[in-house]
Amino acid sequence: MENVALAFLDGNEIRELSRLKAGQDDVQFITIKDADGERIYQRGLVFLFYIALKELMPEIKFRVIHSLSHGIYVEADPPEAIHENDLVLIERRMHELVRQAIPFTKKEMTIPEAKAIYAAEGLLYKNEIIDYKRMKKVTMYQCRDYHHYFYGYMVPDTSFIKDFEIVYYAPGFILRHPTPAHPSSVPPFVEQAKTHAIHMEAEHWGRLMEVETVRDLNTKIRQGQDRELIQVQEALHEKKIAQIADDILRQKKRIILISGPSSSGKTTFAQRLKIQLMTSGVTPASISLDNYFVDRVDTPLDEHGEYDFETIEALDLTLLNRHLRDLLQEKPVHLPVFDFISGTKSFSAEPFQLGPEQPLILEGIHALNERLSSGVFQKDKYKIYVSALTVLNLDEHNRIPTTDNRLLRRIVRDHRTRGYSAADTIARFASVRKGEDRHIFPFQENADAIFNSALDYELAVLKKHALPLLEEITLESPVFYHAKRLKKFLYYFLEIEDETMVPSTSILKEFIGGSSLDV
């Protein structure tokens, strides 16, 4: 599976294999090892499941909800409509369809033609979202007598979806598949119970607010209910941060460790957590892990012979843990100050000391890795994972990847604060993701609390900031196909024009600007 071509790059655009010409061998193929290959594989898998379900249980509908445990978490509507025994039959039928190598045929049609097909196949919910398409044509895929719209490219036929499994995970199930990190087969199952719980909590609130898909959000905006939506979403964030602060105080935790992937809003979260702790009369201190780098000459090298500043071995763990133990005993320490030009550290002249029961906040990519704070007892530590776990989907079968949400945040922030173009940020993001996969995601279930920084309304605000920057990326750019994908789904969103409705302490302000916090 790992070397099977799923699509190819023609210049700087992704093309489906059906467009590959005979003898055209000067192209770059996209496989499951690529992020875009994984997306293509997922779409084929969802379509395959849709067909098998239609054949065996034609009245049952389902919703793709979020990524989980190297797969996609799905629920029937209602959840109890599909039992574990049903999934055995569905998976068996899917494998039969794979062996038949049934083509996925791409068809272009007008919006009225698409709506007629949706009505015939019971996909009425798709009628509303296609009204927001920028183009007046709809691209749909057909497999036998079944039609469906998918946001993105598709494999040529069912035989390309050889490797998968369905894991019953009540009240839903997980469609699991190979990944870029484990391309040869479906990786071993690793439960992500805490991450799933946070996703489902956000899903619950989205259902209560009647904002589960882009069409729901657009309806709120069109009806002038965006202000109330923003207020409720921000209040939920504040409530969750207050609960985490109360939990820290109740357990008398002294070392607060915060980690999360790029553009998850960790800095704003840490500031707001500090404020919540202060409302209880506790003022936490903080130290920067950046000052605990080993000297440059002792920095490990990566596989390319370059300094690897992201590996945990780049930190002076012995010094850090000695300082943490001393600080917990309220002993004074002289903190290191790392000079990034000379690659050496010196020590501050003024001693640093914690007061009685005063907590200490540390933020960094390795904060959830037990090795970082191995010299501190578990009873003294509280680990927090922060990420933008997007639960808003385009529709019931097309999800918005959390990585796309974070990438858009980063594009907007990097342009505003560093002057980077969208192309610059997109080009760097692959290496950022590699570091996250290696140093952050494996440890997220170690957290005592997970904070979901995603806001259901945020893409409607980010759109007007991100879209002009993405429009600057031309076909000549090697990241053009990434920009094209991001633009395509942003076009579906109505914009929230009045940003004064977004409070100055919002996570979102860290990216669009105007935060009243020290970010």
Disulfide bonds with the S-S distance in Angstrom:
none
